[in-house]
Amino acid sequence: MKNKLIAFIVSMGIFGAKAQGSTTNDTMASLMRSNGKIYVVVAVVLTILLGLIAYLIRLDRKISKLEKES
């Protein structure tokens, strides 16, 4: 599970770096930064990602427990 989690985090970092290099939405990004709304977007995205990671870890533990019982 740890290897999958590490691979997921690394791949998200790579995709994030690629997305930051994009220049097509610079006007929207600068507008959101100037209004302070970019922080809300980042907070929501991080909350969703952390929730998904926590859910996957919990699910993995439950499945491992069921596998040991059977």
mmCIF file of the N, C-alpha and C atoms, coordinates in Angstrom:
data_MODEL
# 
_entry.id   MODEL 
# 
loop_
_atom_site.group_PDB 
_atom_site.id 
_atom_site.type_symbol 
_atom_site.label_atom_id 
_atom_site.label_alt_id 
_atom_site.label_comp_id 
_atom_site.label_asym_id 
_atom_site.label_entity_id 
_atom_site.label_seq_id 
_atom_site.pdbx_PDB_ins_code 
_atom_site.Cartn_x 
_atom_site.Cartn_y 
_atom_site.Cartn_z 
_atom_site.occupancy 
_atom_site.B_iso_or_equiv 
_atom_site.pdbx_formal_charge 
_atom_site.auth_seq_id 
_atom_site.auth_comp_id 
_atom_site.auth_asym_id 
_atom_site.auth_atom_id 
_atom_site.pdbx_PDB_model_num 
ATOM 1   N N  . MET A 1 1  ? 0.833   -1.200  0.000   1.00 0.00 ? 1  MET A N  1 
ATOM 2   C CA . MET A 1 1  ? 0.000   0.000   0.000   1.00 0.00 ? 1  MET A CA 1 
ATOM 3   C C  . MET A 1 1  ? 0.867   1.249   0.000   1.00 0.00 ? 1  MET A C  1 
ATOM 4   N N  . LYS A 1 2  ? 1.983   1.194   0.742   1.00 0.00 ? 2  LYS A N  1 
ATOM 5   C CA . LYS A 1 2  ? 2.852   2.364   0.810   1.00 0.00 ? 2  LYS A CA 1 
ATOM 6   C C  . LYS A 1 2  ? 3.450   2.692   -0.553  1.00 0.00 ? 2  LYS A C  1 
ATOM 7   N N  . ASN A 1 3  ? 3.794   1.657   -1.314  1.00 0.00 ? 3  ASN A N  1 
ATOM 8   C CA . ASN A 1 3  ? 4.365   1.893   -2.638  1.00 0.00 ? 3  ASN A CA 1 
ATOM 9   C C  . ASN A 1 3  ? 3.355   2.563   -3.556  1.00 0.00 ? 3  ASN A C  1 
ATOM 10  N N  . LYS A 1 4  ? 2.095   2.133   -3.456  1.00 0.00 ? 4  LYS A N  1 
ATOM 11  C CA . LYS A 1 4  ? 1.054   2.733   -4.289  1.00 0.00 ? 4  LYS A CA 1 
ATOM 12  C C  . LYS A 1 4  ? 0.815   4.179   -3.895  1.00 0.00 ? 4  LYS A C  1 
ATOM 13  N N  . LEU A 1 5  ? 0.839   4.444   -2.595  1.00 0.00 ? 5  LEU A N  1 
ATOM 14  C CA . LEU A 1 5  ? 0.628   5.805   -2.109  1.00 0.00 ? 5  LEU A CA 1 
ATOM 15  C C  . LEU A 1 5  ? 1.766   6.717   -2.555  1.00 0.00 ? 5  LEU A C  1 
ATOM 16  N N  . ILE A 1 6  ? 2.979   6.236   -2.463  1.00 0.00 ? 6  ILE A N  1 
ATOM 17  C CA . ILE A 1 6  ? 4.129   7.033   -2.888  1.00 0.00 ? 6  ILE A CA 1 
ATOM 18  C C  . ILE A 1 6  ? 4.066   7.293   -4.393  1.00 0.00 ? 6  ILE A C  1 
ATOM 19  N N  . ALA A 1 7  ? 3.700   6.273   -5.165  1.00 0.00 ? 7  ALA A N  1 
ATOM 20  C CA . ALA A 1 7  ? 3.585   6.445   -6.617  1.00 0.00 ? 7  ALA A CA 1 
ATOM 21  C C  . ALA A 1 7  ? 2.498   7.456   -6.953  1.00 0.00 ? 7  ALA A C  1 
ATOM 22  N N  . PHE A 1 8  ? 1.385   7.404   -6.215  1.00 0.00 ? 8  PHE A N  1 
ATOM 23  C CA . PHE A 1 8  ? 0.291   8.346   -6.435  1.00 0.00 ? 8  PHE A CA 1 
ATOM 24  C C  . PHE A 1 8  ? 0.739   9.773   -6.146  1.00 0.00 ? 8  PHE A C  1 
ATOM 25  N N  . ILE A 1 9  ? 1.425   9.976   -5.041  1.00 0.00 ? 9  ILE A N  1 
ATOM 26  C CA . ILE A 1 9  ? 1.874   11.313  -4.660  1.00 0.00 ? 9  ILE A CA 1 
ATOM 27  C C  . ILE A 1 9  ? 2.869   11.854  -5.678  1.00 0.00 ? 9  ILE A C  1 
ATOM 28  N N  . VAL A 1 10 ? 3.793   11.021  -6.129  1.00 0.00 ? 10 VAL A N  1 
ATOM 29  C CA . VAL A 1 10 ? 4.782   11.455  -7.122  1.00 0.00 ? 10 VAL A CA 1 
ATOM 30  C C  . VAL A 1 10 ? 4.098   11.805  -8.435  1.00 0.00 ? 10 VAL A C  1 
ATOM 31  N N  . SER A 1 11 ? 3.148   10.968  -8.858  1.00 0.00 ? 11 SER A N  1 
ATOM 32  C CA . SER A 1 11 ? 2.479   11.259  -10.132 1.00 0.00 ? 11 SER A CA 1 
ATOM 33  C C  . SER A 1 11 ? 1.650   12.538  -10.034 1.00 0.00 ? 11 SER A C  1 
ATOM 34  N N  . MET A 1 12 ? 1.024   12.790  -8.898  1.00 0.00 ? 12 MET A N  1 
ATOM 35  C CA . MET A 1 12 ? 0.274   14.035  -8.734  1.00 0.00 ? 12 MET A CA 1 
ATOM 36  C C  . MET A 1 12 ? 1.218   15.241  -8.762  1.00 0.00 ? 12 MET A C  1 
ATOM 37  N N  . GLY A 1 13 ? 2.396   15.069  -8.211  1.00 0.00 ? 13 GLY A N  1 
ATOM 38  C CA . GLY A 1 13 ? 3.379   16.152  -8.268  1.00 0.00 ? 13 GLY A CA 1 
ATOM 39  C C  . GLY A 1 13 ? 3.820   16.451  -9.688  1.00 0.00 ? 13 GLY A C  1 
ATOM 40  N N  . ILE A 1 14 ? 4.011   15.406  -10.469 1.00 0.00 ? 14 ILE A N  1 
ATOM 41  C CA . ILE A 1 14 ? 4.413   15.592  -11.866 1.00 0.00 ? 14 ILE A CA 1 
ATOM 42  C C  . ILE A 1 14 ? 3.294   16.255  -12.659 1.00 0.00 ? 14 ILE A C  1 
ATOM 43  N N  . PHE A 1 15 ? 2.052   15.782  -12.479 1.00 0.00 ? 15 PHE A N  1 
ATOM 44  C CA . PHE A 1 15 ? 0.930   16.377  -13.192 1.00 0.00 ? 15 PHE A CA 1 
ATOM 45  C C  . PHE A 1 15 ? 0.715   17.819  -12.753 1.00 0.00 ? 15 PHE A C  1 
ATOM 46  N N  . GLY A 1 16 ? 0.928   18.103  -11.485 1.00 0.00 ? 16 GLY A N  1 
ATOM 47  C CA . GLY A 1 16 ? 0.782   19.466  -10.984 1.00 0.00 ? 16 GLY A CA 1 
ATOM 48  C C  . GLY A 1 16 ? 1.818   20.394  -11.588 1.00 0.00 ? 16 GLY A C  1 
ATOM 49  N N  . ALA A 1 17 ? 3.043   19.899  -11.724 1.00 0.00 ? 17 ALA A N  1 
ATOM 50  C CA . ALA A 1 17 ? 4.097   20.710  -12.333 1.00 0.00 ? 17 ALA A CA 1 
ATOM 51  C C  . ALA A 1 17 ? 3.792   20.980  -13.796 1.00 0.00 ? 17 ALA A C  1 
ATOM 52  N N  . LYS A 1 18 ? 3.243   19.990  -14.494 1.00 0.00 ? 18 LYS A N  1 
ATOM 53  C CA . LYS A 1 18 ? 2.873   20.183  -15.897 1.00 0.00 ? 18 LYS A CA 1 
ATOM 54  C C  . LYS A 1 18 ? 1.736   21.198  -16.011 1.00 0.00 ? 18 LYS A C  1 
ATOM 55  N N  . ALA A 1 19 ? 0.775   21.134  -15.111 1.00 0.00 ? 19 ALA A N  1 
ATOM 56  C CA . ALA A 1 19 ? -0.365  22.052  -15.163 1.00 0.00 ? 19 ALA A CA 1 
ATOM 57  C C  . ALA A 1 19 ? 0.066   23.478  -14.871 1.00 0.00 ? 19 ALA A C  1 
ATOM 58  N N  . GLN A 1 20 ? 1.053   23.658  -14.004 1.00 0.00 ? 20 GLN A N  1 
ATOM 59  C CA . GLN A 1 20 ? 1.518   24.999  -13.688 1.00 0.00 ? 20 GLN A CA 1 
ATOM 60  C C  . GLN A 1 20 ? 2.267   25.624  -14.851 1.00 0.00 ? 20 GLN A C  1 
ATOM 61  N N  . GLY A 1 21 ? 2.815   24.799  -15.718 1.00 0.00 ? 21 GLY A N  1 
ATOM 62  C CA . GLY A 1 21 ? 3.536   25.319  -16.869 1.00 0.00 ? 21 GLY A CA 1 
ATOM 63  C C  . GLY A 1 21 ? 2.626   25.809  -17.971 1.00 0.00 ? 21 GLY A C  1 
ATOM 64  N N  . SER A 1 22 ? 1.357   25.530  -17.878 1.00 0.00 ? 22 SER A N  1 
ATOM 65  C CA . SER A 1 22 ? 0.407   25.935  -18.910 1.00 0.00 ? 22 SER A CA 1 
ATOM 66  C C  . SER A 1 22 ? 0.188   27.443  -18.877 1.00 0.00 ? 22 SER A C  1 
ATOM 67  N N  . THR A 1 23 ? 0.153   28.072  -20.054 1.00 0.00 ? 23 THR A N  1 
ATOM 68  C CA . THR A 1 23 ? -0.033  29.523  -20.115 1.00 0.00 ? 23 THR A CA 1 
ATOM 69  C C  . THR A 1 23 ? -1.378  29.910  -20.704 1.00 0.00 ? 23 THR A C  1 
ATOM 70  N N  . THR A 1 24 ? -2.239  28.936  -20.984 1.00 0.00 ? 24 THR A N  1 
ATOM 71  C CA . THR A 1 24 ? -3.507  29.261  -21.634 1.00 0.00 ? 24 THR A CA 1 
ATOM 72  C C  . THR A 1 24 ? -4.490  29.930  -20.691 1.00 0.00 ? 24 THR A C  1 
ATOM 73  N N  . ASN A 1 25 ? -4.436  29.628  -19.415 1.00 0.00 ? 25 ASN A N  1 
ATOM 74  C CA . ASN A 1 25 ? -5.394  30.175  -18.468 1.00 0.00 ? 25 ASN A CA 1 
ATOM 75  C C  . ASN A 1 25 ? -4.745  31.171  -17.510 1.00 0.00 ? 25 ASN A C  1 
ATOM 76  N N  . ASP A 1 26 ? -3.723  31.892  -17.969 1.00 0.00 ? 26 ASP A N  1 
ATOM 77  C CA . ASP A 1 26 ? -3.033  32.837  -17.099 1.00 0.00 ? 26 ASP A CA 1 
ATOM 78  C C  . ASP A 1 26 ? -3.941  33.968  -16.653 1.00 0.00 ? 26 ASP A C  1 
ATOM 79  N N  . THR A 1 27 ? -4.848  34.411  -17.515 1.00 0.00 ? 27 THR A N  1 
ATOM 80  C CA . THR A 1 27 ? -5.719  35.519  -17.125 1.00 0.00 ? 27 THR A CA 1 
ATOM 81  C C  . THR A 1 27 ? -6.690  35.091  -16.034 1.00 0.00 ? 27 THR A C  1 
ATOM 82  N N  . MET A 1 28 ? -7.228  33.873  -16.135 1.00 0.00 ? 28 MET A N  1 
ATOM 83  C CA . MET A 1 28 ? -8.143  33.401  -15.102 1.00 0.00 ? 28 MET A CA 1 
ATOM 84  C C  . MET A 1 28 ? -7.394  33.175  -13.795 1.00 0.00 ? 28 MET A C  1 
ATOM 85  N N  . ALA A 1 29 ? -6.195  32.627  -13.892 1.00 0.00 ? 29 ALA A N  1 
ATOM 86  C CA . ALA A 1 29 ? -5.414  32.376  -12.685 1.00 0.00 ? 29 ALA A CA 1 
ATOM 87  C C  . ALA A 1 29 ? -5.034  33.683  -11.995 1.00 0.00 ? 29 ALA A C  1 
ATOM 88  N N  . SER A 1 30 ? -4.641  34.684  -12.766 1.00 0.00 ? 30 SER A N  1 
ATOM 89  C CA . SER A 1 30 ? -4.275  35.962  -12.153 1.00 0.00 ? 30 SER A CA 1 
ATOM 90  C C  . SER A 1 30 ? -5.492  36.665  -11.566 1.00 0.00 ? 30 SER A C  1 
ATOM 91  N N  . LEU A 1 31 ? -6.641  36.519  -12.220 1.00 0.00 ? 31 LEU A N  1 
ATOM 92  C CA . LEU A 1 31 ? -7.867  37.092  -11.681 1.00 0.00 ? 31 LEU A CA 1 
ATOM 93  C C  . LEU A 1 31 ? -8.246  36.426  -10.360 1.00 0.00 ? 31 LEU A C  1 
ATOM 94  N N  . MET A 1 32 ? -8.141  35.094  -10.298 1.00 0.00 ? 32 MET A N  1 
ATOM 95  C CA . MET A 1 32 ? -8.483  34.382  -9.070  1.00 0.00 ? 32 MET A CA 1 
ATOM 96  C C  . MET A 1 32 ? -7.491  34.700  -7.957  1.00 0.00 ? 32 MET A C  1 
ATOM 97  N N  . ARG A 1 33 ? -6.208  34.872  -8.321  1.00 0.00 ? 33 ARG A N  1 
ATOM 98  C CA . ARG A 1 33 ? -5.214  35.255  -7.314  1.00 0.00 ? 33 ARG A CA 1 
ATOM 99  C C  . ARG A 1 33 ? -5.494  36.644  -6.771  1.00 0.00 ? 33 ARG A C  1 
ATOM 100 N N  . SER A 1 34 ? -5.864  37.558  -7.651  1.00 0.00 ? 34 SER A N  1 
ATOM 101 C CA . SER A 1 34 ? -6.106  38.925  -7.198  1.00 0.00 ? 34 SER A CA 1 
ATOM 102 C C  . SER A 1 34 ? -7.336  39.018  -6.309  1.00 0.00 ? 34 SER A C  1 
ATOM 103 N N  . ASN A 1 35 ? -8.329  38.170  -6.553  1.00 0.00 ? 35 ASN A N  1 
ATOM 104 C CA . ASN A 1 35 ? -9.529  38.159  -5.716  1.00 0.00 ? 35 ASN A CA 1 
ATOM 105 C C  . ASN A 1 35 ? -9.370  37.311  -4.469  1.00 0.00 ? 35 ASN A C  1 
ATOM 106 N N  . GLY A 1 36 ? -8.296  36.533  -4.383  1.00 0.00 ? 36 GLY A N  1 
ATOM 107 C CA . GLY A 1 36 ? -8.074  35.672  -3.235  1.00 0.00 ? 36 GLY A CA 1 
ATOM 108 C C  . GLY A 1 36 ? -8.857  34.371  -3.294  1.00 0.00 ? 36 GLY A C  1 
ATOM 109 N N  . LYS A 1 37 ? -9.502  34.090  -4.409  1.00 0.00 ? 37 LYS A N  1 
ATOM 110 C CA . LYS A 1 37 ? -10.313 32.875  -4.529  1.00 0.00 ? 37 LYS A CA 1 
ATOM 111 C C  . LYS A 1 37 ? -9.474  31.644  -4.844  1.00 0.00 ? 37 LYS A C  1 
ATOM 112 N N  . ILE A 1 38 ? -8.254  31.844  -5.294  1.00 0.00 ? 38 ILE A N  1 
ATOM 113 C CA . ILE A 1 38 ? -7.398  30.705  -5.621  1.00 0.00 ? 38 ILE A CA 1 
ATOM 114 C C  . ILE A 1 38 ? -7.133  29.870  -4.381  1.00 0.00 ? 38 ILE A C  1 
ATOM 115 N N  . TYR A 1 39 ? -7.066  30.512  -3.234  1.00 0.00 ? 39 TYR A N  1 
ATOM 116 C CA . TYR A 1 39 ? -6.816  29.786  -1.989  1.00 0.00 ? 39 TYR A CA 1 
ATOM 117 C C  . TYR A 1 39 ? -8.009  28.909  -1.623  1.00 0.00 ? 39 TYR A C  1 
ATOM 118 N N  . VAL A 1 40 ? -9.195  29.347  -1.941  1.00 0.00 ? 40 VAL A N  1 
ATOM 119 C CA . VAL A 1 40 ? -10.387 28.537  -1.703  1.00 0.00 ? 40 VAL A CA 1 
ATOM 120 C C  . VAL A 1 40 ? -10.360 27.309  -2.611  1.00 0.00 ? 40 VAL A C  1 
ATOM 121 N N  . VAL A 1 41 ? -9.994  27.502  -3.858  1.00 0.00 ? 41 VAL A N  1 
ATOM 122 C CA . VAL A 1 41 ? -9.920  26.386  -4.808  1.00 0.00 ? 41 VAL A CA 1 
ATOM 123 C C  . VAL A 1 41 ? -8.871  25.379  -4.353  1.00 0.00 ? 41 VAL A C  1 
ATOM 124 N N  . VAL A 1 42 ? -7.716  25.859  -3.947  1.00 0.00 ? 42 VAL A N  1 
ATOM 125 C CA . VAL A 1 42 ? -6.651  24.972  -3.480  1.00 0.00 ? 42 VAL A CA 1 
ATOM 126 C C  . VAL A 1 42 ? -7.098  24.222  -2.229  1.00 0.00 ? 42 VAL A C  1 
ATOM 127 N N  . ALA A 1 43 ? -7.766  24.893  -1.315  1.00 0.00 ? 43 ALA A N  1 
ATOM 128 C CA . ALA A 1 43 ? -8.239  24.250  -0.095  1.00 0.00 ? 43 ALA A CA 1 
ATOM 129 C C  . ALA A 1 43 ? -9.259  23.156  -0.398  1.00 0.00 ? 43 ALA A C  1 
ATOM 130 N N  . VAL A 1 44 ? -10.163 23.420  -1.316  1.00 0.00 ? 44 VAL A N  1 
ATOM 131 C CA . VAL A 1 44 ? -11.171 22.423  -1.675  1.00 0.00 ? 44 VAL A CA 1 
ATOM 132 C C  . VAL A 1 44 ? -10.521 21.213  -2.342  1.00 0.00 ? 44 VAL A C  1 
ATOM 133 N N  . VAL A 1 45 ? -9.604  21.457  -3.262  1.00 0.00 ? 45 VAL A N  1 
ATOM 134 C CA . VAL A 1 45 ? -8.930  20.355  -3.949  1.00 0.00 ? 45 VAL A CA 1 
ATOM 135 C C  . VAL A 1 45 ? -8.126  19.517  -2.960  1.00 0.00 ? 45 VAL A C  1 
ATOM 136 N N  . LEU A 1 46 ? -7.404  20.171  -2.063  1.00 0.00 ? 46 LEU A N  1 
ATOM 137 C CA . LEU A 1 46 ? -6.632  19.431  -1.063  1.00 0.00 ? 46 LEU A CA 1 
ATOM 138 C C  . LEU A 1 46 ? -7.532  18.634  -0.135  1.00 0.00 ? 46 LEU A C  1 
ATOM 139 N N  . THR A 1 47 ? -8.652  19.204  0.253   1.00 0.00 ? 47 THR A N  1 
ATOM 140 C CA . THR A 1 47 ? -9.590  18.493  1.118   1.00 0.00 ? 47 THR A CA 1 
ATOM 141 C C  . THR A 1 47 ? -10.131 17.242  0.429   1.00 0.00 ? 47 THR A C  1 
ATOM 142 N N  . ILE A 1 48 ? -10.471 17.367  -0.839  1.00 0.00 ? 48 ILE A N  1 
ATOM 143 C CA . ILE A 1 48 ? -10.971 16.215  -1.580  1.00 0.00 ? 48 ILE A CA 1 
ATOM 144 C C  . ILE A 1 48 ? -9.897  15.141  -1.721  1.00 0.00 ? 48 ILE A C  1 
ATOM 145 N N  . LEU A 1 49 ? -8.687  15.551  -2.069  1.00 0.00 ? 49 LEU A N  1 
ATOM 146 C CA . LEU A 1 49 ? -7.598  14.578  -2.223  1.00 0.00 ? 49 LEU A CA 1 
ATOM 147 C C  . LEU A 1 49 ? -7.266  13.888  -0.903  1.00 0.00 ? 49 LEU A C  1 
ATOM 148 N N  . LEU A 1 50 ? -7.203  14.642  0.184   1.00 0.00 ? 50 LEU A N  1 
ATOM 149 C CA . LEU A 1 50 ? -6.914  14.043  1.482   1.00 0.00 ? 50 LEU A CA 1 
ATOM 150 C C  . LEU A 1 50 ? -8.032  13.098  1.909   1.00 0.00 ? 50 LEU A C  1 
ATOM 151 N N  . GLY A 1 51 ? -9.270  13.455  1.606   1.00 0.00 ? 51 GLY A N  1 
ATOM 152 C CA . GLY A 1 51 ? -10.383 12.567  1.908   1.00 0.00 ? 51 GLY A CA 1 
ATOM 153 C C  . GLY A 1 51 ? -10.306 11.269  1.130   1.00 0.00 ? 51 GLY A C  1 
ATOM 154 N N  . LEU A 1 52 ? -9.963  11.364  -0.146  1.00 0.00 ? 52 LEU A N  1 
ATOM 155 C CA . LEU A 1 52 ? -9.827  10.155  -0.964  1.00 0.00 ? 52 LEU A CA 1 
ATOM 156 C C  . LEU A 1 52 ? -8.689  9.267   -0.474  1.00 0.00 ? 52 LEU A C  1 
ATOM 157 N N  . ILE A 1 53 ? -7.577  9.872   -0.121  1.00 0.00 ? 53 ILE A N  1 
ATOM 158 C CA . ILE A 1 53 ? -6.437  9.100   0.381   1.00 0.00 ? 53 ILE A CA 1 
ATOM 159 C C  . ILE A 1 53 ? -6.796  8.425   1.702   1.00 0.00 ? 53 ILE A C  1 
ATOM 160 N N  . ALA A 1 54 ? -7.456  9.145   2.603   1.00 0.00 ? 54 ALA A N  1 
ATOM 161 C CA . ALA A 1 54 ? -7.869  8.563   3.880   1.00 0.00 ? 54 ALA A CA 1 
ATOM 162 C C  . ALA A 1 54 ? -8.848  7.415   3.653   1.00 0.00 ? 54 ALA A C  1 
ATOM 163 N N  . TYR A 1 55 ? -9.776  7.586   2.718   1.00 0.00 ? 55 TYR A N  1 
ATOM 164 C CA . TYR A 1 55 ? -10.740 6.535   2.411   1.00 0.00 ? 55 TYR A CA 1 
ATOM 165 C C  . TYR A 1 55 ? -10.035 5.293   1.869   1.00 0.00 ? 55 TYR A C  1 
ATOM 166 N N  . LEU A 1 56 ? -9.076  5.488   0.978   1.00 0.00 ? 56 LEU A N  1 
ATOM 167 C CA . LEU A 1 56 ? -8.357  4.349   0.412   1.00 0.00 ? 56 LEU A CA 1 
ATOM 168 C C  . LEU A 1 56 ? -7.540  3.616   1.467   1.00 0.00 ? 56 LEU A C  1 
ATOM 169 N N  . ILE A 1 57 ? -6.922  4.346   2.370   1.00 0.00 ? 57 ILE A N  1 
ATOM 170 C CA . ILE A 1 57 ? -6.153  3.716   3.444   1.00 0.00 ? 57 ILE A CA 1 
ATOM 171 C C  . ILE A 1 57 ? -7.082  2.908   4.345   1.00 0.00 ? 57 ILE A C  1 
ATOM 172 N N  . ARG A 1 58 ? -8.222  3.496   4.707   1.00 0.00 ? 58 ARG A N  1 
ATOM 173 C CA . ARG A 1 58 ? -9.184  2.797   5.564   1.00 0.00 ? 58 ARG A CA 1 
ATOM 174 C C  . ARG A 1 58 ? -9.719  1.547   4.876   1.00 0.00 ? 58 ARG A C  1 
ATOM 175 N N  . LEU A 1 59 ? -10.017 1.667   3.594   1.00 0.00 ? 59 LEU A N  1 
ATOM 176 C CA . LEU A 1 59 ? -10.518 0.533   2.829   1.00 0.00 ? 59 LEU A CA 1 
ATOM 177 C C  . LEU A 1 59 ? -9.470  -0.573  2.742   1.00 0.00 ? 59 LEU A C  1 
ATOM 178 N N  . ASP A 1 60 ? -8.217  -0.198  2.543   1.00 0.00 ? 60 ASP A N  1 
ATOM 179 C CA . ASP A 1 60 ? -7.141  -1.178  2.471   1.00 0.00 ? 60 ASP A CA 1 
ATOM 180 C C  . ASP A 1 60 ? -7.004  -1.924  3.793   1.00 0.00 ? 60 ASP A C  1 
ATOM 181 N N  . ARG A 1 61 ? -7.108  -1.217  4.896   1.00 0.00 ? 61 ARG A N  1 
ATOM 182 C CA . ARG A 1 61 ? -7.012  -1.868  6.205   1.00 0.00 ? 61 ARG A CA 1 
ATOM 183 C C  . ARG A 1 61 ? -8.167  -2.837  6.430   1.00 0.00 ? 61 ARG A C  1 
ATOM 184 N N  . LYS A 1 62 ? -9.372  -2.438  6.031   1.00 0.00 ? 62 LYS A N  1 
ATOM 185 C CA . LYS A 1 62 ? -10.519 -3.330  6.195   1.00 0.00 ? 62 LYS A CA 1 
ATOM 186 C C  . LYS A 1 62 ? -10.371 -4.580  5.334   1.00 0.00 ? 62 LYS A C  1 
ATOM 187 N N  . ILE A 1 63 ? -9.914  -4.422  4.118   1.00 0.00 ? 63 ILE A N  1 
ATOM 188 C CA . ILE A 1 63 ? -9.736  -5.570  3.225   1.00 0.00 ? 63 ILE A CA 1 
ATOM 189 C C  . ILE A 1 63 ? -8.650  -6.488  3.760   1.00 0.00 ? 63 ILE A C  1 
ATOM 190 N N  . SER A 1 64 ? -7.558  -5.909  4.260   1.00 0.00 ? 64 SER A N  1 
ATOM 191 C CA . SER A 1 64 ? -6.481  -6.722  4.835   1.00 0.00 ? 64 SER A CA 1 
ATOM 192 C C  . SER A 1 64 ? -6.988  -7.505  6.036   1.00 0.00 ? 64 SER A C  1 
ATOM 193 N N  . LYS A 1 65 ? -7.815  -6.887  6.856   1.00 0.00 ? 65 LYS A N  1 
ATOM 194 C CA . LYS A 1 65 ? -8.377  -7.555  8.033   1.00 0.00 ? 65 LYS A CA 1 
ATOM 195 C C  . LYS A 1 65 ? -9.282  -8.709  7.602   1.00 0.00 ? 65 LYS A C  1 
ATOM 196 N N  . LEU A 1 66 ? -10.109 -8.474  6.578   1.00 0.00 ? 66 LEU A N  1 
ATOM 197 C CA . LEU A 1 66 ? -10.976 -9.545  6.089   1.00 0.00 ? 66 LEU A CA 1 
ATOM 198 C C  . LEU A 1 66 ? -10.169 -10.685 5.478   1.00 0.00 ? 66 LEU A C  1 
ATOM 199 N N  . GLU A 1 67 ? -9.077  -10.376 4.791   1.00 0.00 ? 67 GLU A N  1 
ATOM 200 C CA . GLU A 1 67 ? -8.242  -11.414 4.203   1.00 0.00 ? 67 GLU A CA 1 
ATOM 201 C C  . GLU A 1 67 ? -7.592  -12.263 5.288   1.00 0.00 ? 67 GLU A C  1 
ATOM 202 N N  . LYS A 1 68 ? -7.176  -11.640 6.387   1.00 0.00 ? 68 LYS A N  1 
ATOM 203 C CA . LYS A 1 68 ? -6.560  -12.394 7.479   1.00 0.00 ? 68 LYS A CA 1 
ATOM 204 C C  . LYS A 1 68 ? -7.567  -13.295 8.176   1.00 0.00 ? 68 LYS A C  1 
ATOM 205 N N  . GLU A 1 69 ? -8.817  -12.848 8.275   1.00 0.00 ? 69 GLU A N  1 
ATOM 206 C CA . GLU A 1 69 ? -9.849  -13.636 8.941   1.00 0.00 ? 69 GLU A CA 1 
ATOM 207 C C  . GLU A 1 69 ? -10.238 -14.868 8.120   1.00 0.00 ? 69 GLU A C  1 
ATOM 208 N N  . SER A 1 70 ? -10.185 -14.780 6.816   1.00 0.00 ? 70 SER A N  1 
ATOM 209 C CA . SER A 1 70 ? -10.625 -15.903 5.989   1.00 0.00 ? 70 SER A CA 1 
ATOM 210 C C  . SER A 1 70 ? -9.489  -16.824 5.592   1.00 0.00 ? 70 SER A C  1 
# 
